[in-house]
Amino acid sequence: MSQTYVITEACIGVKDATCVEVCPAACIHTTPEAPQYYIDPEVCIACEQCVIVCPVNAIFLDDDVPANLQPYIEVNARFFRDVKESAPPLTPEQAALVLAAARRYATGAGIEAAIAVVGPAGELMVEAGTAGVAPDAAAQARDKAYTAANLQVATHQLGRSTSPNVEALPGFDAGRRLEVGGGYPIVERDSVIGAIGVAGTPSTQLDLQCCQAGLAAIQSSHD
């Protein structure tokens, strides 16, 4: 059985969302009435990013959870058992929300960017680009989103030696696979309902930040 991270008692009442912003697998969720965030053990890739940014040291690898906090392994798992349903695909309204937030971030940062939002099989829903973005950036943004949707993982994870084993959805076009940062799946509970891709910024880190702004917008709409 693969390892997973677990969010424990220190998160209760704090609910700092920094872990959500950095999670490449989009496996950290909550509900407005829930007291804390939770990590889906079936989706977590044990990348440690959430641990690094947690301001209250609430997150542990399941093998390292202190004895007095062991019940939180089941608390995290039960949250997803209780709320898990097959989520509907990304709606046009949600796609527009994600696109607008990512574009707003790029404009506010004064950077050029091409942004694409796709459905669960990588089909293009909406795209946009700032005026001075490179001509090939739009195609790269679409391919990053396509890759993230079909492989169900952030594209910057694919080129690493610690990348999870991923299997593409049927009909995946391997020629469009991009293993560079700037593509994130959009996840509702444990279902990938779409993806966002960003290209053409001055750095991969800025591509990631634009994506995260888009993901934060859809997350905020549920909180």
HELIX and SHEET records of a PDB file:
HELIX    1   1 GLU A    9  CYS A   11  5                                   3    
HELIX    2   2 THR A   18  VAL A   22  1                                   5    
HELIX    3   3 GLN A   49  VAL A   53  1                                   5    
HELIX    4   4 ASP A   62  ASP A   64  5                                   3    
HELIX    5   5 ALA A   67  LEU A   69  5                                   3    
HELIX    6   6 PRO A   71  VAL A   83  1                                  13    
HELIX    7   7 PRO A   92  ALA A  109  1                                  18    
HELIX    8   8 ALA A  137  LEU A  151  1                                  15    
HELIX    9   9 THR A  155  GLN A  157  5                                   3    
HELIX   10  10 ALA A  174  ARG A  176  5                                   3    
HELIX   11  11 THR A  204  SER A  220  1                                  17    
SHEET    1   A 2 TYR A   5  ILE A   7  0                                        
SHEET    2   A 2 ILE A  59  LEU A  61 -1                                        
SHEET    1   B 2 ILE A  28  HIS A  29  0                                        
SHEET    2   B 2 TYR A  38  ILE A  39 -1                                        
SHEET    1   C 4 LEU A 124  GLY A 129  0                                        
SHEET    2   C 4 ALA A 114  VAL A 118 -1                                        
SHEET    3   C 4 SER A 191  ALA A 199 -1                                        
SHEET    4   C 4 GLY A 183  GLU A 188 -1                                        
END                                                                             
